[in-house]
Amino acid sequence: MIRGWTAVIVFTTLAVVMMIGVNVRMWRRMKATTAAAKAEAARHEVEAAPSEESTDLRSA
């Protein structure tokens, strides 16, 4: 009977380790995707911002 419980503990431990590994991998992917999206949004914000020359009313 001890061999049966040993197998249960081993398989449960392996399942927990695999679930943690999958969660860590997903978290890292989400973190990288979020960082890339923020960088792209910042780049678009800089490109879309009007330059100082176009908002200067003295030249009108």
VMD Tcl script that builds the backbone (N, CA, C; Angstrom):
set m [mol new atoms 180]
animate dup $m
set s [atomselect $m all]
$s set {name element resname resid chain x y z} {
  {N N MET 1 A 0.821 -1.201 0.000}
  {CA C MET 1 A 0.000 0.000 0.000}
  {C C MET 1 A 0.861 1.259 0.000}
  {N N ILE 2 A 2.034 1.165 0.563}
  {CA C ILE 2 A 2.918 2.340 0.596}
  {C C ILE 2 A 3.349 2.710 -0.820}
  {N N ARG 3 A 3.573 1.731 -1.682}
  {CA C ARG 3 A 3.965 2.026 -3.061}
  {C C ARG 3 A 2.868 2.813 -3.775}
  {N N GLY 4 A 1.634 2.497 -3.497}
  {CA C GLY 4 A 0.530 3.218 -4.114}
  {C C GLY 4 A 0.513 4.679 -3.688}
  {N N TRP 5 A 0.705 4.934 -2.396}
  {CA C TRP 5 A 0.738 6.317 -1.910}
  {C C TRP 5 A 1.949 7.050 -2.435}
  {N N THR 6 A 3.065 6.361 -2.571}
  {CA C THR 6 A 4.267 6.993 -3.141}
  {C C THR 6 A 4.000 7.433 -4.569}
  {N N ALA 7 A 3.332 6.589 -5.334}
  {CA C ALA 7 A 3.010 6.949 -6.714}
  {C C ALA 7 A 2.064 8.155 -6.755}
  {N N VAL 8 A 1.087 8.183 -5.864}
  {CA C VAL 8 A 0.152 9.312 -5.816}
  {C C VAL 8 A 0.906 10.600 -5.502}
  {N N ILE 9 A 1.799 10.557 -4.549}
  {CA C ILE 9 A 2.564 11.747 -4.176}
  {C C ILE 9 A 3.466 12.193 -5.323}
  {N N VAL 10 A 4.130 11.239 -5.967}
  {CA C VAL 10 A 5.023 11.582 -7.075}
  {C C VAL 10 A 4.233 12.201 -8.219}
  {N N PHE 11 A 3.143 11.598 -8.624}
  {CA C PHE 11 A 2.356 12.126 -9.738}
  {C C PHE 11 A 1.729 13.480 -9.397}
  {N N THR 12 A 1.273 13.632 -8.158}
  {CA C THR 12 A 0.703 14.915 -7.749}
  {C C THR 12 A 1.775 16.000 -7.769}
  {N N THR 13 A 2.969 15.680 -7.282}
  {CA C THR 13 A 4.068 16.650 -7.289}
  {C C THR 13 A 4.435 17.035 -8.716}
  {N N LEU 14 A 4.503 16.065 -9.606}
  {CA C LEU 14 A 4.815 16.365 -11.009}
  {C C LEU 14 A 3.738 17.245 -11.635}
  {N N ALA 15 A 2.479 16.968 -11.336}
  {CA C ALA 15 A 1.392 17.781 -11.887}
  {C C ALA 15 A 1.474 19.214 -11.382}
  {N N VAL 16 A 1.762 19.388 -10.096}
  {CA C VAL 16 A 1.878 20.730 -9.525}
  {C C VAL 16 A 3.048 21.474 -10.157}
  {N N VAL 17 A 4.179 20.812 -10.316}
  {CA C VAL 17 A 5.350 21.441 -10.935}
  {C C VAL 17 A 5.038 21.845 -12.369}
  {N N MET 18 A 4.348 20.993 -13.114}
  {CA C MET 18 A 3.994 21.330 -14.490}
  {C C MET 18 A 3.032 22.510 -14.536}
  {N N MET 19 A 2.049 22.553 -13.636}
  {CA C MET 19 A 1.103 23.678 -13.613}
  {C C MET 19 A 1.821 24.985 -13.288}
  {N N ILE 20 A 2.751 24.935 -12.349}
  {CA C ILE 20 A 3.520 26.138 -12.010}
  {C C ILE 20 A 4.346 26.584 -13.212}
  {N N GLY 21 A 4.958 25.634 -13.906}
  {CA C GLY 21 A 5.748 25.963 -15.088}
  {C C GLY 21 A 4.905 26.611 -16.173}
  {N N VAL 22 A 3.721 26.087 -16.404}
  {CA C VAL 22 A 2.830 26.657 -17.424}
  {C C VAL 22 A 2.396 28.065 -17.012}
  {N N ASN 23 A 2.062 28.243 -15.736}
  {CA C ASN 23 A 1.642 29.565 -15.266}
  {C C ASN 23 A 2.768 30.580 -15.375}
  {N N VAL 24 A 3.982 30.191 -15.053}
  {CA C VAL 24 A 5.126 31.103 -15.152}
  {C C VAL 24 A 5.366 31.476 -16.607}
  {N N ARG 25 A 5.281 30.497 -17.495}
  {CA C ARG 25 A 5.488 30.777 -18.915}
  {C C ARG 25 A 4.424 31.739 -19.440}
  {N N MET 26 A 3.164 31.519 -19.044}
  {CA C MET 26 A 2.076 32.410 -19.480}
  {C C MET 26 A 2.269 33.812 -18.911}
  {N N TRP 27 A 2.696 33.921 -17.649}
  {CA C TRP 27 A 2.914 35.219 -17.028}
  {C C TRP 27 A 4.022 35.974 -17.748}
  {N N ARG 28 A 5.104 35.274 -18.100}
  {CA C ARG 28 A 6.202 35.927 -18.821}
  {C C ARG 28 A 5.754 36.397 -20.198}
  {N N ARG 29 A 4.933 35.585 -20.882}
  {CA C ARG 29 A 4.414 35.996 -22.191}
  {C C ARG 29 A 3.541 37.228 -22.073}
  {N N MET 30 A 2.665 37.238 -21.075}
  {CA C MET 30 A 1.780 38.394 -20.884}
  {C C MET 30 A 2.592 39.638 -20.548}
  {N N LYS 31 A 3.624 39.472 -19.738}
  {CA C LYS 31 A 4.471 40.598 -19.363}
  {C C LYS 31 A 5.175 41.168 -20.593}
  {N N ALA 32 A 5.715 40.297 -21.440}
  {CA C ALA 32 A 6.399 40.744 -22.653}
  {C C ALA 32 A 5.421 41.406 -23.620}
  {N N THR 33 A 4.230 40.838 -23.754}
  {CA C THR 33 A 3.229 41.404 -24.655}
  {C C THR 33 A 2.779 42.776 -24.164}
  {N N THR 34 A 2.581 42.908 -22.866}
  {CA C THR 34 A 2.180 44.192 -22.306}
  {C C THR 34 A 3.268 45.238 -22.517}
  {N N ALA 35 A 4.520 44.860 -22.298}
  {CA C ALA 35 A 5.621 45.805 -22.490}
  {C C ALA 35 A 5.714 46.232 -23.953}
  {N N ALA 36 A 5.538 45.293 -24.873}
  {CA C ALA 36 A 5.589 45.620 -26.302}
  {C C ALA 36 A 4.435 46.542 -26.687}
  {N N ALA 37 A 3.259 46.284 -26.152}
  {CA C ALA 37 A 2.098 47.125 -26.461}
  {C C ALA 37 A 2.293 48.534 -25.902}
  {N N LYS 38 A 2.849 48.641 -24.702}
  {CA C LYS 38 A 3.092 49.967 -24.127}
  {C C LYS 38 A 4.130 50.723 -24.945}
  {N N ALA 39 A 5.176 50.038 -25.384}
  {CA C ALA 39 A 6.205 50.691 -26.190}
  {C C ALA 39 A 5.630 51.156 -27.526}
  {N N GLU 40 A 4.789 50.334 -28.129}
  {CA C GLU 40 A 4.172 50.719 -29.400}
  {C C GLU 40 A 3.222 51.899 -29.208}
  {N N ALA 41 A 2.465 51.898 -28.128}
  {CA C ALA 41 A 1.556 53.007 -27.857}
  {C C ALA 41 A 2.337 54.299 -27.626}
  {N N ALA 42 A 3.449 54.199 -26.913}
  {CA C ALA 42 A 4.270 55.384 -26.678}
  {C C ALA 42 A 4.863 55.890 -27.990}
  {N N ARG 43 A 5.260 54.968 -28.856}
  {CA C ARG 43 A 5.831 55.364 -30.143}
  {C C ARG 43 A 4.768 56.057 -30.990}
  {N N HIS 44 A 3.554 55.530 -30.996}
  {CA C HIS 44 A 2.478 56.154 -31.760}
  {C C HIS 44 A 2.101 57.513 -31.177}
  {N N GLU 45 A 2.170 57.612 -29.854}
  {CA C GLU 45 A 1.846 58.877 -29.205}
  {C C GLU 45 A 2.857 59.957 -29.599}
  {N N VAL 46 A 4.126 59.585 -29.680}
  {CA C VAL 46 A 5.161 60.543 -30.071}
  {C C VAL 46 A 4.971 60.946 -31.526}
  {N N GLU 47 A 4.643 59.979 -32.384}
  {CA C GLU 47 A 4.451 60.274 -33.805}
  {C C GLU 47 A 3.211 61.142 -34.028}
  {N N ALA 48 A 2.179 60.943 -33.242}
  {CA C ALA 48 A 0.924 61.660 -33.440}
  {C C ALA 48 A 0.932 63.045 -32.797}
  {N N ALA 49 A 1.875 63.300 -31.909}
  {CA C ALA 49 A 1.923 64.594 -31.230}
  {C C ALA 49 A 2.294 65.681 -32.233}
  {N N PRO 50 A 1.576 66.787 -32.212}
  {CA C PRO 50 A 1.908 67.867 -33.149}
  {C C PRO 50 A 3.236 68.507 -32.767}
  {N N SER 51 A 3.970 68.933 -33.748}
  {CA C SER 51 A 5.253 69.562 -33.474}
  {C C SER 51 A 5.017 70.980 -32.956}
  {N N GLU 52 A 6.030 71.554 -32.339}
  {CA C GLU 52 A 5.891 72.879 -31.759}
  {C C GLU 52 A 5.690 73.935 -32.849}
  {N N GLU 53 A 6.282 73.727 -34.013}
  {CA C GLU 53 A 6.175 74.700 -35.080}
  {C C GLU 53 A 4.735 74.824 -35.587}
  {N N SER 54 A 4.018 73.712 -35.657}
  {CA C SER 54 A 2.661 73.762 -36.182}
  {C C SER 54 A 1.678 74.400 -35.192}
  {N N THR 55 A 2.020 74.427 -33.910}
  {CA C THR 55 A 1.122 75.030 -32.925}
  {C C THR 55 A 1.532 76.452 -32.588}
  {N N ASP 56 A 2.581 76.941 -33.193}
  {CA C ASP 56 A 3.051 78.298 -32.919}
  {C C ASP 56 A 2.135 79.296 -33.637}
  {N N LEU 57 A 1.419 80.116 -32.885}
  {CA C LEU 57 A 0.470 81.055 -33.482}
  {C C LEU 57 A 1.146 82.318 -33.999}
  {N N ARG 58 A 2.385 82.552 -33.600}
  {CA C ARG 58 A 3.077 83.760 -34.065}
  {C C ARG 58 A 3.377 83.711 -35.563}
  {N N SER 59 A 3.495 82.503 -36.114}
  {CA C SER 59 A 3.825 82.393 -37.525}
  {C C SER 59 A 2.591 82.578 -38.412}
  {N N ALA 60 A 1.412 82.667 -37.825}
  {CA C ALA 60 A 0.185 82.773 -38.612}
  {C C ALA 60 A -0.062 84.172 -39.100}
}
mol reanalyze $m
mol bondsrecalc $m
mol representation Tube
mol addrep $m
